[in-house]
């Protein structure tokens, strides 16, 4: 045997065994509606629990860069909604109230106790708002990451000159059910908890490699859509007693990928506010 | 057969084909029967429904391809002629008391009969639903390809292994032609009808038959004035190329030159031919298709590695162009140490790899900026740009690491089998080639099954790729342990300085690969890419460990250590 290579072999074998055993602690949670299982990921310790809700069609990997960092200062929970990622299909229609009820059932099955700080990106924003309206005593705070705002959608629709292609309503599609979700989100009443909304109106620089047509589209968005989005987000936040808005010019809609550190900072700040609030201890004891 | 009288030369011909390749026929029949039994095992609800048929299609598809390929293999009715140094129609048949037309017609007719029999048997499984290509049209194409196949094998006898390129190009063209009538549904043209296609094929088959007949007739009568016109032209062209006139400074240099001329330049030449004949026209033709660029790019990057597998098998032999695995006297008596010979082969493989990837880079640097539709590629770039803090430099770094990795894999495929090819053991050599073939086939079946599963009816619970990845993770970890364990044993008798030299190279290359793996995994880049490209989510920690294992396994170590001993035993066996 060659001595140096033998030492290398022993070292690499130990390393290989250690590496082969590495994996994320995904859990399978039994769904409340049809008994099928959902994929979920928990990390960290402490209260409140930060619960992540992804945007339309996105798996829990949306939070890949954020959850591990948040898990360093509190407990976290992310999951694939029914029919997304590696979760089984759920009951239809896939509107906000159904999704909120399913999340509530999933949290109690997974024995994740309130209080929760809900973090929702894009369409996940209306979902967590509806959850907070349905289960106000369980929610200690909200972080909305560039949420889809019903007023903005209405505004954008009214400005469209061409009619989008009509297709039959698909009740299993969250986007098709979005009008229902927006209506539910509009009517729900949020509890008096810290709410921070991050709105992305950037980035200002457009990469050179983008085709000219896409560049024009981005420029159009920056000129008209982003100011409108900012206006609607600001108006909504101002209507909340503990509302706060964070404006970023470094990201567009993909904030969890573009500026994960900003999302982590905002969550940290909301968690700190929740921990500082005396009412959070009361909520923590509730089932 | 001694003392017995054969009924006729015709039967003798048929008997010889059967006798030589009976196992191929039996295997093809066994595959067909196995598939039939396998299909019977599935309930009617699966066999006779569209979704069930879709699920069975990958298995049936690969089995029908296997059965047909075996028949084509059986009708590779050729023999090596040592006088002419070609591999054409077995030259001992030239003495049979039959006319050349019979000599050519019998194998052609038997080939068509055999391949059509297999196809008709298989049509039951393989063409029930969504028929893009009708069974009669397919039957005509398969029969025609058999004629073309045998014609190419016999007429281009002097080209020996290189005929595979012509066969592959003809086969690829046939795949394109097969879909022409399907386009007729969208474009109204009489040229795109099955009837026209069949008439065209019949005409081409007649032409091919006459080419085969005249080609074999020329060979039978000793060639003739124009017998080797292409070869003579190639020789003439090669003579005009600048050639080395300086004496070699050392035996090692001479051997390097010899190895390069015999085998090293083949990979870049083949790749250049594919780039010019296939990729370049295809990329121009599909320049307005946004999705095509990803596929063309993927195939362009995969081609050197795919080519390196069969070329590496030949490269691993003492002489690329010889069917014998033993070291010839010419090579065995070279004033070179066995270890030095291996080092030269590795260097030639490295030069071959560098030149090949330089060609790829040259093509990409012309194609991508000038006429490629980059829309779909840019959507991937946008994700990387977003993930990497709006900087494009990590993309360039990733591309560089990617090139480094694929070049190393190409080199690995060229040198990995040296210990087998140089050992002179035919069974080991054929067995390893069969293993490669089996792995490729199994991989393709698995990939198609998984892909088909995604496209077919969705099960209530989605398929969890983590289970598969977890199994692969442990298998690869085992491979890493085996690699280093074997390396400690295989390098034991190799000179210390050589071990150190190579180990430094190995460490350098592996550290480079590990850095690339780190870059692609960090910041959730890989997770983001998987999401954007529509792949199912995979545990990122498992992915990270797989990347590390892949980096450790890429550069060959253990098996290379076996090569000097293998060559020494082969070299001194005479």
Interface residues (C-beta under 8 A of the other chain):
Chain A: X1 X2 X4 X5 X6 X8 X9 X12 X13 X16 X17 X19 X20 X22 X23 X24 X26 X36 X37 X58 X59 X60 X61 X62 X64 X65 X80 X85 X86 X87 X88 X89 X203 X205 X207 X208 X209 X210 X211 X214 X250 X254 X257 X258
Chain B: X374 X375 X378 X381 X382 X383 X385 X386 X387 X389 X390 X392 X458 X460 X461 X462 X464 X465 X466 X470 X473 X474 X476 X477 X478 X480 X481 X484 X485 X487 X488 X489 X491 X492 X494 X499 X503 X523 X524 X527 X528 X530 X531 X536 X537 X539 X540 X541 X542 X544 X545 X548 X549 X552
